[in-house]
Amino acid sequence: MKTADIATYRLINQRVSGSAFTKAAEVVSWLVAMQSQEYAMAKWAIRLRLPRSTEAKIEDAFNKGEILRTHLMRPTWHFVTPADIRWLLFLTKPRVHMLNAPYYRKNGLDNRILKKYADLLAKILQEKTHLTRDVISEEFSKRKIKATGEKLALILMYAELEALICSGPRQGKQFTYALLDERATAEKRIFNREEALTELVSRYFISRGPATLQDFALWSGLTVKDAKAGTDILGSQLDSRIIDNQAYFFQKGLADKRPSLKTKPSFLLPDYDEFGISYKNKSLAFNILDVPGKKKPIITFNHSFVIDGLIAGSWKQERKVKDIKIETSSFIPLTTAKSKKVEKAVKDYRSFFRT
C-alpha cells in the first residue's frame, strides 16, 4: 500500500466506488453517521453511494424516518439510522455537552433549566407530534418562556443529545422535530461505553480506512486516547500499515486488493462529504500538480469535483426555476477525456436534483 493509493481505497470503503446499496438507510448505516449540515448536499452524498436513486426517494426515506437527522459527535447535524442513534448519543454526548457549556452559560441555561425545558418540549411533542422550530418557540412563549435564536437552538440540541427528540418529517421545505421514541423503535443493543467505543472505532476504520487515530478523533469528536483504546481492543480484527511514518488502520485484507482504474470515479463532491470531513490530513485527496505560473489552490472541500478519484477543481451552481446551471474550474490541465468526465459528473448532479 502506497500513499498515492489511500484516497482510492477510501472511495472503495466509503462505497463511492463499487456500491451495491439499494436503500438510503443502508448507506447511512454503513458510514454510521454522515454529516448533514447542508441538507441538499447530504442527499447528494447519499446518492453518490446509491446508484440510480433519486432525490425524491431519499427525501421519502427521511420523511418516513428510515434515516434520522440530529446533532452528535463534533457536534453538527448528522444523518444516522434509528438502530444506531441511541448508542451514538450515549457515547458522544458528554464531550458535546462539554463543548456547549460556555454557550449554555452565556444563555443562562444550567443543567436544571435545560432538563426542565427539554422535559417540557417532550411533553409538547407528545401532544402535538411534529413541530417546526418556530412553532416550538411559540409553544414555549405560551408558557412564558422566551426561547429564540441561539437559546432555542441550544435547548433543542440538549434535548437531542439526551435522546428525547430528533428529526420528524418535513413540512414542505421546513424541518420538524419529533420524539425519538416515535422515530426509533428498534435499536442496536450497546450496554456500556467500551462496547459503544469499540463499535464506532471498528465501523469507522472499516468504512473509511485507511485512516489514522488522529483522523478518527477529529471525525468522532472523541480523543486520540479513545481511538487507541478501541484499536487495542479490536487487535487483529483490523489491519494496519506504517506509511510515511504514520500508522493507518483499515479493514482486514484490504491491502491485498490493488485498486483498478474502475475504482477511481469522477463526480461533483458534496460540501462536507465524508470523503473529506472524515480525515485530518485532507491533502491526500487532492490532485495538486506544480504547474508553472499557476498558483496552487487552497485546500477546501466546498464545491470540489473529483476526477479519477482525486479532487481536481471546484464548481459552483446557480439554481433557476426549472434548471441548475453549473460552472467548473480546474486547477490541473484537463485532457479531452477528463473534460468529458467532468461533463458527465455535472449531468449526473443536475439530473438528480431535477427528477
C-alpha beads as a LAMMPS data file, in Angstrom:
LAMMPS data file: protein, C-alpha beads

355 atoms
354 bonds

1 atom types
1 bond types

-500.0 500.0 xlo xhi
-500.0 500.0 ylo yhi
-500.0 500.0 zlo zhi

Masses

1 110.0

Atoms # bond

1 1 1 0.000 0.000 0.000
2 1 1 1.345 3.400 -1.045
3 1 1 0.413 6.958 -0.081
4 1 1 -0.984 7.507 -3.579
5 1 1 -3.414 4.595 -3.089
6 1 1 -5.011 5.897 0.111
7 1 1 -7.660 8.135 -1.477
8 1 1 -8.771 5.335 -3.815
9 1 1 -9.036 2.810 -1.000
10 1 1 -11.156 5.335 0.897
11 1 1 -13.515 5.759 -2.035
12 1 1 -13.903 1.979 -2.183
13 1 1 -14.539 1.632 1.534
14 1 1 -16.909 4.592 1.611
15 1 1 -18.768 2.892 -1.254
16 1 1 -18.485 5.846 -3.606
17 1 1 -16.859 3.268 -5.862
18 1 1 -18.482 -0.121 -6.382
19 1 1 -21.569 0.408 -4.232
20 1 1 -24.221 -2.315 -4.159
21 1 1 -26.574 -0.467 -1.803
22 1 1 -30.249 -0.207 -2.728
23 1 1 -31.597 1.925 0.136
24 1 1 -30.593 5.237 1.723
25 1 1 -30.619 3.647 5.176
26 1 1 -28.029 1.091 4.028
27 1 1 -25.651 3.892 3.040
28 1 1 -26.097 5.747 6.323
29 1 1 -25.768 2.562 8.359
30 1 1 -22.533 1.603 6.596
31 1 1 -20.982 5.006 7.330
32 1 1 -22.508 5.052 10.861
33 1 1 -23.045 8.828 10.693
34 1 1 -22.988 11.233 7.730
35 1 1 -22.651 14.976 8.200
36 1 1 -25.875 16.608 7.018
37 1 1 -25.354 20.252 7.876
38 1 1 -26.190 21.127 4.267
39 1 1 -29.304 19.027 3.717
40 1 1 -29.367 19.084 -0.099
41 1 1 -25.660 18.250 -0.264
42 1 1 -26.164 15.431 2.242
43 1 1 -28.815 13.902 -0.001
44 1 1 -26.391 14.109 -2.920
45 1 1 -23.752 12.433 -0.716
46 1 1 -26.129 9.510 -0.226
47 1 1 -26.855 9.393 -3.959
48 1 1 -23.128 9.064 -4.754
49 1 1 -23.225 5.801 -2.812
50 1 1 -26.673 4.760 -4.016
51 1 1 -26.656 4.244 -7.790
52 1 1 -29.822 5.115 -9.731
53 1 1 -31.567 6.623 -6.728
54 1 1 -33.423 9.944 -6.906
55 1 1 -33.747 12.943 -4.639
56 1 1 -37.428 12.107 -4.144
57 1 1 -36.623 8.579 -2.920
58 1 1 -34.025 9.829 -0.442
59 1 1 -36.398 12.557 0.756
60 1 1 -39.070 9.894 1.234
61 1 1 -36.682 7.752 3.312
62 1 1 -36.003 10.765 5.515
63 1 1 -39.683 11.634 5.951
64 1 1 -40.521 8.027 6.822
65 1 1 -37.812 8.004 9.491
66 1 1 -35.670 5.366 7.792
67 1 1 -32.830 7.853 8.265
68 1 1 -32.809 10.457 11.020
69 1 1 -31.077 13.814 11.398
70 1 1 -29.730 15.027 14.710
71 1 1 -26.763 16.631 16.473
72 1 1 -23.978 14.401 17.757
73 1 1 -20.216 13.885 17.719
74 1 1 -18.362 17.137 16.789
75 1 1 -21.208 18.407 17.107
76 1 1 -23.093 19.175 13.941
77 1 1 -26.054 17.761 12.060
78 1 1 -25.659 14.125 11.047
79 1 1 -27.744 11.510 9.293
80 1 1 -27.950 8.329 11.372
81 1 1 -30.210 5.280 11.405
82 1 1 -32.780 4.516 14.090
83 1 1 -30.738 1.433 15.010
84 1 1 -27.594 3.455 15.772
85 1 1 -28.808 6.788 17.104
86 1 1 -29.076 5.978 20.816
87 1 1 -25.679 4.366 21.354
88 1 1 -24.012 7.109 19.304
89 1 1 -25.618 9.737 21.519
90 1 1 -24.654 7.800 24.647
91 1 1 -21.016 7.692 23.540
92 1 1 -20.542 11.193 22.162
93 1 1 -22.881 13.458 24.148
94 1 1 -20.550 14.044 27.163
95 1 1 -17.967 15.806 25.002
96 1 1 -20.646 17.723 23.094
97 1 1 -22.134 18.993 26.356
98 1 1 -18.608 19.992 27.410
99 1 1 -18.121 21.948 24.171
100 1 1 -21.538 23.559 24.538
101 1 1 -21.026 24.518 28.205
102 1 1 -19.828 28.114 27.544
103 1 1 -22.838 28.717 25.302
104 1 1 -25.206 27.225 27.861
105 1 1 -23.821 29.627 30.483
106 1 1 -23.993 32.631 28.149
107 1 1 -27.704 31.967 27.634
108 1 1 -28.470 31.340 31.309
109 1 1 -29.036 27.627 30.807
110 1 1 -27.773 25.493 33.688
111 1 1 -28.393 21.744 33.902
112 1 1 -31.589 22.143 35.916
113 1 1 -33.132 24.598 33.475
114 1 1 -32.037 22.614 30.427
115 1 1 -33.608 19.450 31.811
116 1 1 -36.791 21.327 32.696
117 1 1 -37.111 22.788 29.200
118 1 1 -36.236 19.502 27.496
119 1 1 -38.873 17.635 29.512
120 1 1 -41.406 20.338 28.658
121 1 1 -40.515 20.033 24.989
122 1 1 -41.053 16.272 25.126
123 1 1 -44.478 16.845 26.675
124 1 1 -45.383 19.360 23.951
125 1 1 -44.351 16.879 21.241
126 1 1 -46.416 14.146 22.865
127 1 1 -49.455 16.352 22.432
128 1 1 -48.728 17.874 19.013
129 1 1 -46.252 15.460 17.387
130 1 1 -44.201 17.027 14.572
131 1 1 -43.404 20.705 15.107
132 1 1 -41.177 23.221 13.360
133 1 1 -38.672 25.332 15.284
134 1 1 -40.908 28.408 15.016
135 1 1 -43.923 26.552 16.396
136 1 1 -41.843 25.180 19.279
137 1 1 -40.751 28.739 20.102
138 1 1 -44.414 29.792 20.095
139 1 1 -45.327 26.912 22.417
140 1 1 -42.605 27.980 24.847
141 1 1 -43.858 31.572 24.626
142 1 1 -47.367 30.451 25.578
143 1 1 -45.787 29.123 28.769
144 1 1 -43.983 32.428 29.473
145 1 1 -40.624 31.090 28.330
146 1 1 -38.652 33.184 25.838
147 1 1 -36.720 30.789 23.626
148 1 1 -35.477 32.107 20.297
149 1 1 -32.239 32.220 18.306
150 1 1 -29.202 30.643 19.928
151 1 1 -31.034 29.905 23.176
152 1 1 -33.693 27.861 21.394
153 1 1 -31.047 26.082 19.305
154 1 1 -29.207 25.054 22.479
155 1 1 -32.390 23.784 24.139
156 1 1 -33.215 21.719 21.073
157 1 1 -29.679 20.345 20.841
158 1 1 -29.716 19.436 24.536
159 1 1 -32.978 17.539 24.025
160 1 1 -31.457 15.756 21.011
161 1 1 -28.347 14.794 22.957
162 1 1 -30.454 13.469 25.810
163 1 1 -32.244 11.167 23.341
164 1 1 -35.608 12.877 23.720
165 1 1 -36.101 14.308 20.231
166 1 1 -34.788 14.007 16.670
167 1 1 -35.915 14.928 13.181
168 1 1 -39.500 14.482 12.107
169 1 1 -40.881 14.516 8.548
170 1 1 -40.509 17.753 6.654
171 1 1 -43.468 20.107 6.219
172 1 1 -42.856 21.408 2.730
173 1 1 -39.306 22.742 2.931
174 1 1 -39.373 23.153 6.709
175 1 1 -37.803 20.698 9.158
176 1 1 -39.716 19.405 12.137
177 1 1 -38.822 17.779 15.436
178 1 1 -40.353 14.580 16.781
179 1 1 -39.999 12.364 19.829
180 1 1 -37.099 9.944 19.409
181 1 1 -39.223 7.146 20.886
182 1 1 -41.622 7.617 17.982
183 1 1 -38.952 7.612 15.251
184 1 1 -36.544 4.977 16.592
185 1 1 -38.349 1.927 17.898
186 1 1 -35.604 -0.595 17.030
187 1 1 -32.010 -0.104 18.096
188 1 1 -28.667 -1.840 18.255
189 1 1 -28.064 -3.024 21.807
190 1 1 -24.952 -1.457 23.326
191 1 1 -24.580 -1.909 27.049
192 1 1 -21.543 0.150 28.096
193 1 1 -19.059 2.755 26.881
194 1 1 -16.387 0.216 25.924
195 1 1 -18.815 -1.629 23.670
196 1 1 -20.003 1.620 22.094
197 1 1 -16.443 2.859 21.558
198 1 1 -15.312 -0.430 20.021
199 1 1 -18.362 -0.468 17.737
200 1 1 -17.632 3.047 16.489
201 1 1 -13.892 2.506 16.054
202 1 1 -14.454 -0.736 14.149
203 1 1 -17.068 0.657 11.793
204 1 1 -15.122 3.865 11.211
205 1 1 -11.929 2.149 10.080
206 1 1 -13.798 -0.466 8.040
207 1 1 -15.926 2.135 6.226
208 1 1 -13.283 4.867 5.935
209 1 1 -9.855 3.275 6.136
210 1 1 -7.010 3.637 5.598
211 1 1 -7.184 6.240 8.348
212 1 1 -5.181 7.305 11.396
213 1 1 -6.062 7.584 15.053
214 1 1 -5.982 11.361 14.608
215 1 1 -8.466 11.060 11.744
216 1 1 -10.879 9.141 13.943
217 1 1 -10.547 11.658 16.790
218 1 1 -11.273 14.610 14.503
219 1 1 -14.257 12.894 12.879
220 1 1 -15.861 11.481 16.017
221 1 1 -15.222 14.348 18.423
222 1 1 -13.643 11.840 20.805
223 1 1 -9.947 11.688 21.726
224 1 1 -6.873 10.034 20.238
225 1 1 -6.715 8.087 23.510
226 1 1 -10.212 6.750 22.776
227 1 1 -9.152 5.810 19.254
228 1 1 -6.118 3.915 20.540
229 1 1 -8.186 2.153 23.188
230 1 1 -10.627 0.992 20.528
231 1 1 -7.960 -0.279 18.133
232 1 1 -6.169 -2.020 21.024
233 1 1 -9.365 -3.879 21.930
234 1 1 -10.003 -4.823 18.293
235 1 1 -6.403 -6.004 17.854
236 1 1 -6.033 -8.305 14.852
237 1 1 -9.602 -7.617 13.695
238 1 1 -8.124 -4.614 11.850
239 1 1 -5.034 -4.418 9.655
240 1 1 -2.526 -1.571 9.872
241 1 1 0.434 -0.230 7.917
242 1 1 3.066 2.424 8.558
243 1 1 3.007 4.826 5.607
244 1 1 5.184 7.949 5.650
245 1 1 5.882 7.354 9.355
246 1 1 2.152 7.316 10.156
247 1 1 0.065 4.344 11.288
248 1 1 -3.018 3.709 9.140
249 1 1 -5.780 1.281 10.142
250 1 1 -8.224 -0.397 7.778
251 1 1 -10.378 -3.435 7.087
252 1 1 -8.582 -6.748 7.317
253 1 1 -7.375 -7.938 3.907
254 1 1 -7.804 -4.554 2.201
255 1 1 -4.096 -4.195 1.384
256 1 1 -4.256 -7.389 -0.695
257 1 1 -6.702 -5.753 -3.129
258 1 1 -4.970 -3.378 -5.530
259 1 1 -7.206 -0.538 -6.795
260 1 1 -8.023 -0.616 -10.510
261 1 1 -8.972 2.215 -12.871
262 1 1 -12.639 1.289 -12.326
263 1 1 -12.315 2.189 -8.645
264 1 1 -11.348 5.795 -9.419
265 1 1 -14.650 7.579 -10.095
266 1 1 -15.331 11.152 -11.209
267 1 1 -18.114 13.195 -9.586
268 1 1 -19.146 16.512 -8.048
269 1 1 -18.215 16.274 -4.377
270 1 1 -20.907 17.437 -1.927
271 1 1 -19.970 20.049 0.652
272 1 1 -18.998 18.356 3.938
273 1 1 -18.895 14.932 2.302
274 1 1 -17.409 12.114 4.362
275 1 1 -14.665 11.690 1.728
276 1 1 -13.173 14.891 3.117
277 1 1 -14.685 15.539 6.531
278 1 1 -13.641 12.112 7.874
279 1 1 -9.910 12.874 7.873
280 1 1 -7.473 15.300 9.464
281 1 1 -4.946 15.293 6.608
282 1 1 -7.119 16.285 3.672
283 1 1 -4.297 16.807 1.186
284 1 1 -4.239 13.078 0.315
285 1 1 -7.475 13.526 -1.636
286 1 1 -6.162 16.320 -3.870
287 1 1 -4.523 16.146 -7.273
288 1 1 -2.201 19.138 -6.864
289 1 1 0.441 19.493 -9.531
290 1 1 3.254 22.000 -9.799
291 1 1 2.042 23.840 -12.858
292 1 1 4.425 26.687 -13.860
293 1 1 2.845 30.079 -13.451
294 1 1 -0.246 28.682 -11.777
295 1 1 -0.972 29.307 -8.122
296 1 1 -1.659 26.226 -6.008
297 1 1 -5.277 26.049 -4.821
298 1 1 -6.346 26.482 -1.241
299 1 1 -7.291 23.037 0.072
300 1 1 -11.048 23.036 0.596
301 1 1 -13.857 20.538 0.286
302 1 1 -16.555 23.075 -0.509
303 1 1 -17.894 22.587 -4.036
304 1 1 -14.993 20.494 -5.317
305 1 1 -15.065 17.991 -8.142
306 1 1 -13.238 14.678 -8.362
307 1 1 -11.612 13.260 -11.487
308 1 1 -10.296 9.705 -11.405
309 1 1 -10.501 9.554 -7.624
310 1 1 -8.784 12.836 -6.720
311 1 1 -10.075 16.379 -6.245
312 1 1 -9.040 18.369 -9.287
313 1 1 -11.092 21.563 -9.247
314 1 1 -14.150 23.410 -7.982
315 1 1 -17.714 24.008 -9.104
316 1 1 -20.496 26.451 -8.413
317 1 1 -24.166 26.391 -9.195
318 1 1 -26.946 28.804 -9.999
319 1 1 -30.398 27.429 -9.316
320 1 1 -33.136 28.557 -11.660
321 1 1 -36.844 27.779 -11.681
322 1 1 -36.580 24.619 -13.792
323 1 1 -32.859 24.069 -14.124
324 1 1 -29.460 24.185 -12.429
325 1 1 -26.521 25.907 -14.091
326 1 1 -23.099 24.505 -13.138
327 1 1 -19.740 26.176 -13.761
328 1 1 -16.476 24.309 -13.136
329 1 1 -12.896 25.450 -12.698
330 1 1 -9.957 23.025 -12.766
331 1 1 -6.603 23.525 -11.105
332 1 1 -4.919 20.842 -13.227
333 1 1 -4.684 20.590 -17.016
334 1 1 -7.673 18.671 -18.405
335 1 1 -7.365 16.296 -21.333
336 1 1 -10.353 15.777 -23.585
337 1 1 -11.111 12.520 -21.771
338 1 1 -11.011 14.196 -18.355
339 1 1 -13.180 17.075 -19.575
340 1 1 -15.814 14.563 -20.680
341 1 1 -15.740 13.007 -17.208
342 1 1 -16.419 16.420 -15.672
343 1 1 -19.293 16.956 -18.103
344 1 1 -20.798 13.600 -17.157
345 1 1 -20.418 14.385 -13.441
346 1 1 -22.270 17.684 -13.950
347 1 1 -25.009 15.897 -15.889
348 1 1 -25.460 13.325 -13.102
349 1 1 -25.755 16.061 -10.465
350 1 1 -28.254 18.114 -12.457
351 1 1 -30.297 15.014 -13.214
352 1 1 -30.514 14.086 -9.530
353 1 1 -31.907 17.445 -8.468
354 1 1 -34.307 17.758 -11.404
355 1 1 -36.013 14.352 -11.070

Bonds

1 1 1 2
2 1 2 3
3 1 3 4
4 1 4 5
5 1 5 6
6 1 6 7
7 1 7 8
8 1 8 9
9 1 9 10
10 1 10 11
11 1 11 12
12 1 12 13
13 1 13 14
14 1 14 15
15 1 15 16
16 1 16 17
17 1 17 18
18 1 18 19
19 1 19 20
20 1 20 21
21 1 21 22
22 1 22 23
23 1 23 24
24 1 24 25
25 1 25 26
26 1 26 27
27 1 27 28
28 1 28 29
29 1 29 30
30 1 30 31
31 1 31 32
32 1 32 33
33 1 33 34
34 1 34 35
35 1 35 36
36 1 36 37
37 1 37 38
38 1 38 39
39 1 39 40
40 1 40 41
41 1 41 42
42 1 42 43
43 1 43 44
44 1 44 45
45 1 45 46
46 1 46 47
47 1 47 48
48 1 48 49
49 1 49 50
50 1 50 51
51 1 51 52
52 1 52 53
53 1 53 54
54 1 54 55
55 1 55 56
56 1 56 57
57 1 57 58
58 1 58 59
59 1 59 60
60 1 60 61
61 1 61 62
62 1 62 63
63 1 63 64
64 1 64 65
65 1 65 66
66 1 66 67
67 1 67 68
68 1 68 69
69 1 69 70
70 1 70 71
71 1 71 72
72 1 72 73
73 1 73 74
74 1 74 75
75 1 75 76
76 1 76 77
77 1 77 78
78 1 78 79
79 1 79 80
80 1 80 81
81 1 81 82
82 1 82 83
83 1 83 84
84 1 84 85
85 1 85 86
86 1 86 87
87 1 87 88
88 1 88 89
89 1 89 90
90 1 90 91
91 1 91 92
92 1 92 93
93 1 93 94
94 1 94 95
95 1 95 96
96 1 96 97
97 1 97 98
98 1 98 99
99 1 99 100
100 1 100 101
101 1 101 102
102 1 102 103
103 1 103 104
104 1 104 105
105 1 105 106
106 1 106 107
107 1 107 108
108 1 108 109
109 1 109 110
110 1 110 111
111 1 111 112
112 1 112 113
113 1 113 114
114 1 114 115
115 1 115 116
116 1 116 117
117 1 117 118
118 1 118 119
119 1 119 120
120 1 120 121
121 1 121 122
122 1 122 123
123 1 123 124
124 1 124 125
125 1 125 126
126 1 126 127
127 1 127 128
128 1 128 129
129 1 129 130
130 1 130 131
131 1 131 132
132 1 132 133
133 1 133 134
134 1 134 135
135 1 135 136
136 1 136 137
137 1 137 138
138 1 138 139
139 1 139 140
140 1 140 141
141 1 141 142
142 1 142 143
143 1 143 144
144 1 144 145
145 1 145 146
146 1 146 147
147 1 147 148
148 1 148 149
149 1 149 150
150 1 150 151
151 1 151 152
152 1 152 153
153 1 153 154
154 1 154 155
155 1 155 156
156 1 156 157
157 1 157 158
158 1 158 159
159 1 159 160
160 1 160 161
161 1 161 162
162 1 162 163
163 1 163 164
164 1 164 165
165 1 165 166
166 1 166 167
167 1 167 168
168 1 168 169
169 1 169 170
170 1 170 171
171 1 171 172
172 1 172 173
173 1 173 174
174 1 174 175
175 1 175 176
176 1 176 177
177 1 177 178
178 1 178 179
179 1 179 180
180 1 180 181
181 1 181 182
182 1 182 183
183 1 183 184
184 1 184 185
185 1 185 186
186 1 186 187
187 1 187 188
188 1 188 189
189 1 189 190
190 1 190 191
191 1 191 192
192 1 192 193
193 1 193 194
194 1 194 195
195 1 195 196
196 1 196 197
197 1 197 198
198 1 198 199
199 1 199 200
200 1 200 201
201 1 201 202
202 1 202 203
203 1 203 204
204 1 204 205
205 1 205 206
206 1 206 207
207 1 207 208
208 1 208 209
209 1 209 210
210 1 210 211
211 1 211 212
212 1 212 213
213 1 213 214
214 1 214 215
215 1 215 216
216 1 216 217
217 1 217 218
218 1 218 219
219 1 219 220
220 1 220 221
221 1 221 222
222 1 222 223
223 1 223 224
224 1 224 225
225 1 225 226
226 1 226 227
227 1 227 228
228 1 228 229
229 1 229 230
230 1 230 231
231 1 231 232
232 1 232 233
233 1 233 234
234 1 234 235
235 1 235 236
236 1 236 237
237 1 237 238
238 1 238 239
239 1 239 240
240 1 240 241
241 1 241 242
242 1 242 243
243 1 243 244
244 1 244 245
245 1 245 246
246 1 246 247
247 1 247 248
248 1 248 249
249 1 249 250
250 1 250 251
251 1 251 252
252 1 252 253
253 1 253 254
254 1 254 255
255 1 255 256
256 1 256 257
257 1 257 258
258 1 258 259
259 1 259 260
260 1 260 261
261 1 261 262
262 1 262 263
263 1 263 264
264 1 264 265
265 1 265 266
266 1 266 267
267 1 267 268
268 1 268 269
269 1 269 270
270 1 270 271
271 1 271 272
272 1 272 273
273 1 273 274
274 1 274 275
275 1 275 276
276 1 276 277
277 1 277 278
278 1 278 279
279 1 279 280
280 1 280 281
281 1 281 282
282 1 282 283
283 1 283 284
284 1 284 285
285 1 285 286
286 1 286 287
287 1 287 288
288 1 288 289
289 1 289 290
290 1 290 291
291 1 291 292
292 1 292 293
293 1 293 294
294 1 294 295
295 1 295 296
296 1 296 297
297 1 297 298
298 1 298 299
299 1 299 300
300 1 300 301
301 1 301 302
302 1 302 303
303 1 303 304
304 1 304 305
305 1 305 306
306 1 306 307
307 1 307 308
308 1 308 309
309 1 309 310
310 1 310 311
311 1 311 312
312 1 312 313
313 1 313 314
314 1 314 315
315 1 315 316
316 1 316 317
317 1 317 318
318 1 318 319
319 1 319 320
320 1 320 321
321 1 321 322
322 1 322 323
323 1 323 324
324 1 324 325
325 1 325 326
326 1 326 327
327 1 327 328
328 1 328 329
329 1 329 330
330 1 330 331
331 1 331 332
332 1 332 333
333 1 333 334
334 1 334 335
335 1 335 336
336 1 336 337
337 1 337 338
338 1 338 339
339 1 339 340
340 1 340 341
341 1 341 342
342 1 342 343
343 1 343 344
344 1 344 345
345 1 345 346
346 1 346 347
347 1 347 348
348 1 348 349
349 1 349 350
350 1 350 351
351 1 351 352
352 1 352 353
353 1 353 354
354 1 354 355
